[in-house]
């Protein structure tokens, strides 16, 4: 589907640089795919809810130190 968009040039250039896209179309497609991916992840996280069985970052770091081969 063809659509005409008025996208600020600096925004599109930044998106191309960050994504490594070689074309404007590729940058826009990458941005849309990422937006959709994040939205789906957020929806999934909302459905799963919270759990107090998850490790804190400190607990995870301590576990990694304990499991390091010496």
Secondary structure as GFF3:
##gff-version 3
##sequence-region A 1 70
A	DSSP	alpha_helix	9	19	.	.	.	ID=ss1
A	DSSP	alpha_helix	24	48	.	.	.	ID=ss2
A	DSSP	alpha_helix	57	67	.	.	.	ID=ss3
###
